[in-house]
Amino acid sequence: MQSGQQRMPLEGEERFSSGCAISGIIDRSGQRFSARSAITSISVMHDRSNGLGGGFAGYGIYPEYKDHYAFHLFYYSKEAKVGCELFLEEHFDLINLSKIPTEKNPNITDEPLIWRYFVTPLPTKLASSQLEEDEYTARCVITINSTIKGAYVFSSGKNMGVFKAVGYPEDVGQFYRLDDYKGYCWTVHGRYPTNTPGWWGGSHPFALLDYSVVHNGEISSYDANRRFIEMFGYNCTLQTDTEVITYMIDYLHRRQGLTLEEVCHVIAAPFWSTISRKSEEEIAQYTYLRNTFASMLITGPFSIILGFTGGLMALNDRLKLRSLVAAEKGDMVYLASEEAAIRIIEPNPDRVWHPSGGKPVIVTLNT
């Protein structure tokens, strides 16, 4: 190298903060643990986010209300709160309602009103709707987010909850006092928004019913995916591409009855050249899924972690253009953007691996 000539950095010597950060932890035995491990894990990847979004999803955190939907809401005006509560009283039996406990943090500002409601559909309304309970609830959530200005349901599952804000995830965890909660599974996200605004509703995770998604990447097929999914009653109102992933998974898994493996074969479908090398039975299956749900193929770089009742799923795009690492130690399974985020909480895992592009990692409880 000549004197004064700048040396090109080697791989790993530079960090690209636009990568976002995702992490997930599950105890397959069902043993509940606090969010502290998730907070510690994401803190290692601080440079991947820029303080414009952070959030957590915990499963098993409301055992005393496990049979009721837990609605977490942002309100941007008192009028929005009044209008939303009138809607809730008309459609649900309100078992309990309160502000979500928070703790002042100098790095978390301009917070909206943050309320929590434990609800169950009114039997008469549910019967007259002729819908299943989950579908009735999902439609009510979408109606609130679409029609009540300044009100956003950002969590709506049973025995789970999403906690998110504009800020670094470590500060978000402290703000929501997540050390006070225990769950058998946690996911967490540190956001670096590129094409969409940093605001409370646009932070990850995105959730509908018990599905929650944290995502690192950019969906170049967003408009095609959005237009297709909105034909089935979904309305993308939260100003980010990740929202459409959550709705597509809900549609494919809950409404169409596909297995999680089949869902992955749709949104990260193998190339036709790859399909052609499989067995006749597999060719028939993959061809059916690709042809039937062609508009739900996600293109562009991504890695996601999906939380659902009883498990976690992680998935890369077909070319593995975003990082994703998995590890396990006994009943514990760890997923993260970086191996360091796993080893900070489990220095000696039994196994560490890097999932291949388009190959899901699906983890469920032992019981």
Secondary structure by P-SEA (a helix, b strand, c coil): ccccccccccccccccccbbbbbbbbccccccccaaaaaaaaaaaccccccccccccccccccccccbbbbbbccccaaaaaaaaaaaaaccccccccccbbbbbcccccccbbbbbbccccaaaaaaacccaaaaaaaaaaaaacccccccccccccccccccccccaaaaaaaaccccccccbbbbbbbbccccccccccccccccccbbbbbcccccaaaaaaaaaaccccccccccaaaaaaaaaaaacccccccaaaaaaacccccaaaaaaccaaaaaaaaaaaaacccccccccbbbbbbcccbbbbbbcccccbbbbbbbcccbbbbcccaaaaaaccccccbbbbbcccbbbbbbbcc
